[in-house]
Amino acid sequence: MRIGEAARRAGLSPRLVRYYEQQGLLSSERADNGYRTYTEEHVERLRRIAGLVQSGIPTRLVKVLVEAEDAEARQEETCPVEVAEQLVAELGPIEERIACLTRSRDSICAFLERTRHQIDARATS
């Protein structure tokens, strides 16, 4: 499939797919006409990358994580000490973001419960 279809199926823009390629997070094949071609595996990888980026993980660490997942799938050594140290350093900020999001969610739910609009806010979470 071409970039537009892969991007659409992953819920991304073609521009973002090209950016991920520039960052070394994804590589595609080229057809004879020079167009990028993608498989269903590329779409799944794009979804994984986008999810990690949306969770606040910098692309430099996303690259480390997806490369480690690739190595694990090939049953290779997956985590050199330097990589483990980078990942451990990132855990604190991730936990802080999770705590902040949890507080925000709880505040919104509490507000909705106090209003006359009895909306089941938890059904969306």
N, C-alpha and C positions, 0 to 999 in steps of 0.2 A: 504494500500500500504506500501511497505517497504521503508527504509530510502533513498536508491538510487533513487527511483522513486519520492519520495516527494522532495528530494533535486533538482533533475533535473527539475521538474515542477515549483519549486520556483526560479530556476536559481542560485542555490547555490551548494556548494560541500557537500557531506555527513559529512565531517569533521566539516564544519561550523555549520551544523544542530546539531551535537553532542555538539559543543561548546555552542550554544544557549541553549541547554538543561542543560548543566553544569551551566550556568549563571542563570538558573531559568526562562528563557524567554519562554520556551516551555516544555510541558510534553507530553510524548507519552504513549500509552498502550504497553504491551508486549504480544506477542503471546505465545502459549504453548511451542514453541521451543526457546523462549527467544529473538526472533527478535523484534525490535521496529516496531510498526504499526502506520500508519498515515492516516488521513482522508483529505478530501478536505478542511475542516476548518483549519487543521494544515498547509496546503500549503498556504492558504491565510494569516494566522498568520505569517508564515515564510517570505512571501513577505513584509508584513507590518513591521516586525522587521528589515529586511534587508534594506528597504527603510529608516527607521529612523536612522539606523547605518550609512548608506552611506551618509546621510545628515549631519553627524558629531555629532550626539547626542550620548553621552557615554552610554554603555550598562546598567549602573546603572540607568540612567534616562529612557532608553527605557523600562526597566522593570516597572518603575513607570507608564509610559504612557500606556503600554498595560494592566497593572492591572487596571488602572483607566478606560480604555475603557471597560474592562470586567465588572467592577462594574457598569458602566453606563448602559451597556446592560442588567444587572440584576436589573436596577433601584434602585441601592444602592447609598449611599453617595460616591461621587467619588473623592473628593479632600480635604484631611485634610490640615490644615494650613502649616504644615511642607513640604508637597508635593508641594503646591502652591509656597512656597518660593524657593524650589529647581528649579522649572520650570521657575519662573521669573528670577532667577539668570542665567539660561541658555539662555534666550531670547537675551541678548546683544551679546554674541558670535555668535549666529545663525544669527542675523541681520548683523554682521560684515562679516561673511562668504558669505551671500547672496550678500552683496554690492561688495565684492571682486570678486565673480563669475560673477556678472553683469558687472563690469568693464572689466573683462577678455573677456567675450563674446562680449561686445561692441568693444573692441580693435581688436579682431579677425575679426569681421564683417566689421569694418572700413578698415582694411588692405585688406580684400578680395574685397571690393568695389573699392579700388584704383588699384587693379591689373587688368591685361587684362583678367583674368579668371573670368568671370562674373558668379559666382556660387551663387545660392540662399541659402546663409548660414542661413537665418531666417527660411527656410522651415524645418530645423531640430530641431528648438527650440520650 
